[in-house]
């Protein structure tokens, strides 16, 4: 096993650990804001580590560039959607709390 | 790909499919349906069917998922609960028997195909005459071009059917406004759309071009274009055109029309849909690029649907939660 394989394994393992933490937060945290917090922080880091592992594993610059693009678009899309989700959650919260008539 | 990965993937596919069928909350069912589509795409990828994987993830999970979410939001906005009524036990048993029988038939048919009898042997010697490398594109646009021609007309027919549901008062107006109602959300989605739409255009154009030799093609590229258009409409970066705009009508009909005309021109070279020798690749690329434009526009308008009187914003109106 070369040092690259070891690095790939280490990166994959750390990435999956972050994914696990993010998913656990999504399931266990009480409200939308803290769930989003868990997802956006932990999963973005997890994705970056897994992408890095994949790029190292293939060992080709062209593939690495493509993986970097995939990572970039995934991070941008995740950031945008979490902003939108957070805003909608806040709107729902202010709309429903005063009269408390949520179904 | 190892057996453990395959087995876990199969279990995940069956599990997400089961949850999508049996969960009582409509939004949760849609979420699991989208996850199911993506996992199914992974399975196709594992079978080296990259074209099918692309189509499954883009059309099966992506466009269909958005369509289901918007349909649910529309039902809620119109005062429908988007719930499933209880059906009689006999109907359920009947549906189970019919679907189970169909699955058995399908499984028997698939398992009865000997592994070595693929189309590869029949198609590989014919490919050099076409001047392209991707055998799937060869089948779709040369050897079985009939099917693809009819498919392009079916897609157009679907849009006509959706349009025909428009109430008299709003026809022929703009399609339903997908834009987010809340200002800050609209601005966030809008700046994302302004970044994404040019990328989607380049990506889609590349997918058509690449489709000649590597996986890709008009349907996958059309879905990417439609995705860019829909995100832009949600963010208010573009307004979708009125349905009686001549340019839009041309864009919708261009693909099927070019396909039909090139097919008819083929009668001069030996038969309907026969491409002249040496010009096969040029003919197929012309068809693919015009089909791509039409498919992209049609899919975007299919997802949007015609305007409905009294419909509050379908994209943002998700505050009510269905219980069934």
Interface residues (C-beta under 8 A of the other chain):
Chain A: X73 X76 X77 X80 X83 X84 X87 X88 X91 X92 X95 X96 X103
Chain B: X180 X182 X184 X185 X188 X189 X192 X195 X199 X316 X318 X319 X320 X321 X323
